[in-house]
């Protein structure tokens, strides 16, 4: 059974918006090759990372963090320096979030979250 998101193809408008976003951020990404490489790796391996997160959510991990909104999350995958894909178990499954750690303040901030690990990673990428 395939999900609508997995089969989603970009519309002409979405494709144009994506190309414009790439042009807009190209200079910034070129300035930070490590970040660019991490984003490219994430885009290439998105489904594998989502599968790993889904598997991790079947057995709660030991690396628990608390985000600035007071919610407890388990770290599953390090996406880049200080940014992780995390999960938490809820009554009817799991919820996923991309969380950034700010060491200078000791805070964890949620970038985005949702019930579908692929979609959460896709929005982050």
PEURHU-V125595 format. One line per field, one symbol per residue. phi: phi as a letter, one per 20 degrees, with the letter a starting at -180 (. if undefined). A space follows every 10 residues. Layout:
phi: ???
This chain:
phi: .defffefdf fgffffffff ffffegffff fcffffffff ffffdgffff ffffffffbg eeeecdefen eecdfdceea gmccecbbec gcqccdbecd ddffdmddde ebbredffff fffff
